[in-house]
Amino acid sequence: MRPKKYASRGGRPDPHIWFDVQLWEEASVFVAQKMAEKYPNKAVVFQKNLKEYQAKLRQLDEELRQSLRQIPKAQRVLITAHDAFGYFGQAYNMEVKGLQGISTLSEFGLRDVKELVDFIVARRIKAVFVESAISPKSLEAVVQGCAQKGHKIRIGGTLYADAMGGADTPAGTYLGMVRANLRTITEALQ
């Protein structure tokens, strides 16, 4: 499997392929093939499960496309704490901005905050999104910076980027996580 190229800050490759459901489907084919090679006596089961999963992924991909089309084009901007949604943006026609780079360990400075605030104010963006595995403090500085420039922006909700929800929650599966993110994004940006 060769993921589509997407470079973020510094030209580093983006590992977050799961945010493009079609790429995730390609990954599932690869996994099913490797599992069948390792356990040939279960190859039929892997193939059956793969076909069922592919149908669910295709349905999810269509849900994403239909729902995100309802967001006005000018508001199709996804701003998060770190740059994890590049594949999502490419696949679903959304502009993506992250305060930090690809890694949650990367640092951001006052200049990064100022540039993001200026972008939000100029574009009249309605919401930014925190992530389940990252402190919201970085984006709170962006919200305050926008307020100082007379633009009210809100935290649109929490997205799952590098971690799914708990095992016994709707966001505890890949399909559930993507749907939870979709719901959060569409409710905040429509």
C-alpha positions, 0 to 999 in steps of 0.5 A, spaced: 500 500 500 502 506 498 498 512 501 497 518 497 502 523 498 501 529 503 506 533 506 505 538 512 509 543 515 517 541 514 515 536 508 514 530 513 509 525 511 503 525 514 501 518 518 494 519 519 491 515 513 485 513 517 482 520 515 481 518 508 476 512 508 478 510 501 485 509 503 483 506 510 479 501 505 486 500 501 489 498 508 484 493 510 485 490 503 492 489 505 491 487 512 486 482 510 491 479 505 497 479 510 492 475 515 490 470 510 498 469 508 499 468 516 493 464 517 491 460 510 486 456 514 482 462 515 483 466 509 475 465 507 473 468 513 478 474 512 475 475 505 468 474 508 469 479 513 473 484 508 467 484 504 462 486 509 467 491 512 468 494 505 461 495 504 461 499 511 467 503 509 463 505 502 457 507 506 461 511 511 465 515 505 458 517 502 455 519 508 461 524 509 461 526 502 453 528 503 454 531 510 460 535 508 457 538 502 451 541 506 457 546 509 457 552 506 464 552 501 466 558 505 466 555 512 469 548 510 475 550 514 477 545 519 482 548 524 485 543 530 490 543 535 495 539 530 495 538 523 492 531 523 487 532 518 490 533 511 488 526 508 481 528 511 481 535 507 484 532 501 478 527 501 472 531 503 474 538 500 476 541 506 481 546 508 485 544 514 489 548 518 493 546 525 496 550 530 502 544 531 505 540 526 504 533 524 506 531 531 503 533 537 510 534 540 511 539 535 512 546 538 508 552 536 509 559 538 506 566 538 507 567 531 503 561 529 498 563 534 498 570 531 498 567 524 492 562 525 488 568 529 489 573 523 487 567 518 480 566 522 478 573 523 479 574 515 475 568 513 470 569 519 471 562 521 465 560 526 469 554 530 475 551 531 476 544 534 480 541 540 482 534 540 481 528 545 488 527 546 491 534 546 490 539 551 485 545 549 489 550 552 493 551 545 486 553 542 484 557 547 489 562 546 487 562 539 479 563 541 482 569 546 486 572 540 480 572 535 476 575 541 481 581 542 480 582 534 473 583 535 471 576 532 467 571 536 469 564 535 467 558 539 470 551 540 466 547 536 467 540 539 472 535 540 475 531 535 478 524 535 485 524 531 490 520 534 486 516 539 479 513 538 473 513 544 473 508 549 472 501 548 464 501 550 463 508 547 460 509 540 467 512 538 470 506 540 470 503 533 473 506 527 466 507 524 464 510 530 470 515 531 469 517 524 461 518 525 462 522 531 467 527 528 463 528 522 457 530 527 461 534 531 464 538 524 457 539 521 454 541 527 459 546 528 460 549 521 453 549 518 
